[in-house]
Amino acid sequence: MSLLYRSTRDLKANTIPASEAILKGLSSDGGLYVPTSIPKIDFDLSELLDFSYQELAFRVLRLFYTDFSESELRKCIENAYGDNFDTRLIAPLSFHDNNGYLELFHGPTIAFKDIALQLLPHLMTTAAKKNKLQKEIVILTATSGDTGKAAMDGFADVEGTKIIVFYPKDGVSFIQEQQMLTQKGKNTFIYAVDGNFDVAQTNVKRILNNDKLSQKLANGNYQFSSANSINIGRLFPQVVYYFYAYSQMVKQQKVSLGSAINFSVPTGNFGDILAGYYAQKMGLPINRLLCASNKNNVLTEFFNEGIYDKNRPFYITSSPSMDILVSSNLERLLFYINNEDVQATIDLMTQLSNNGKYNISSEIKDSLSDFFAAFADEEQTANEISRIYKIDGSIIDPHTAVASYVARLYKEKYPDSTIPTVIVSTASPYKFPQSVLIGLHDSAAFETGFTALQALKNKSHVEFPSAIEQLLSKHNRRAKKVISSSDMKKAVEKILFTK
């Protein structure tokens, strides 16, 4: 059965196949692509126990990408998940303080974005062939830290593509920035923007929806797309690891087959936790999704009060990938909780654009009971890193610490609950050595990034992952290019049209 996609803002409900939606990334009306229906899994939960990560990815993604043949999809998956990950499990589960920790940092850039962004280039190039696309694909992406490096790593020197990344100049960690500035690939371009992530993301969307520029691109044999989680080629590969985590919980006898579990997800742009929502709707036994925010707690207020208000101070925190006040993927959830009422979605997004805020009705808010939302401030995040280390010597990164802290808050609110929880661990602590060392009360936290790395290694007794070894051995670093947000469009045009 063929599954088609429509825009959250298209009143006419025009539909396109998955491969075309992957190539477009963002709909021309500014909306996000959603499937015309959410598919149910066509395998029994007991089968999960026998699936490798690659086989599970095929079983889940074939339900979303129905215009890809079996051989095309299997080839994409095979190419994405192999020796580029440092464990054959791809996403192993460890246990600390009676919770599962889903480790999504075993890929080439040691962050969860690798799970999707090692696959996206293969999906996109396959989609281009299927649609007989002759144009060169220009990937335009804003990053709060991890997407930029993971996307450039995935698309580096991929024929028929260019990738341009914008990041907030003071809004990523030292290691995140160094990873981006040492990325190889003649088709990769990186700019620091004088503004925060929301500014970069808003301007990327404006560029993608600029009709005159799109026509200029078409005349130059180019086509825009995106590697952010607004792209269904980025979003749905994340659904896979929720099923994989559940299978590991059952295998390790932490939950009986068919019983529900919770997931605590560090949340910024809302893509990762939305993938969990899709997994639940597909048939995975999820009791609650815990939406864990940092001090930029706009989502906490939304779930608890029914108010989304971006008119608040923007904080640069120790968990920069969550330093976001405009959570793009929330639009997809709004579409669903409003019973797929496109006009209602348009009205809310217009209010956000014009006033920076919107309210949902108490009736709609009540439909969000599958979510629990809370946040951790900087002190609470650092204390959680320290607490886990004292329990068993394990070290977690600040994003994981936020999710771990929120999981504890949930258990305090529901002390009688025996439902086990999986914390989604989104990055290696080596991506944020200084912030982690603050939590561990180590004076090396105030040293330079590379010195802090060595101190963290001494503290953790865990060898550097290959991504850090490579970073330390690289001497050729790009010069940091800082531009104003108003010059982002000019930068794109310079790359594409200057001979």
Salt bridges, closest charged atoms under 4 A:
ASP42 OD2 - ARG62 NH2 3.10
GLU47 OE1 - ARG59 NH1 3.83
GLU55 OE2 - ARG59 NE 2.90
GLU55 OE1 - ARG74 NH1 2.95
GLU70 OE2 - ARG74 NE 2.96
GLU72 OE1 - LYS130 NZ 3.07
ASP86 OD1 - HIS106 ND1 2.64
ASP97 OD2 - ARG387 NH1 2.78
GLU103 OE1 - HIS106 NE2 2.82
GLU136 OE2 - LYS162 NZ 3.06
ASP146 OD1 - LYS431 NZ 2.84
ASP170 OD2 - LYS169 NZ 2.83
GLU177 OE2 - LYS480 NZ 2.96
GLU301 OE1 - ARG312 NH2 2.32
GLU331 OE2 - ARG9 NE 2.83
GLU384 OE2 - ARG387 NH2 2.79
GLU384 OE1 - ARG408 NH2 2.97
ASP392 OD2 - HIS96 ND1 2.73
ASP397 OD2 - HIS399 ND1 2.71
ASP442 OD2 - LYS459 NZ 3.68
GLU463 OE1 - LYS457 NZ 3.44
ASP487 OD1 - LYS490 NZ 3.78
GLU493 OE2 - LYS216 NZ 3.45
GLU493 OE1 - LYS489 NZ 3.43
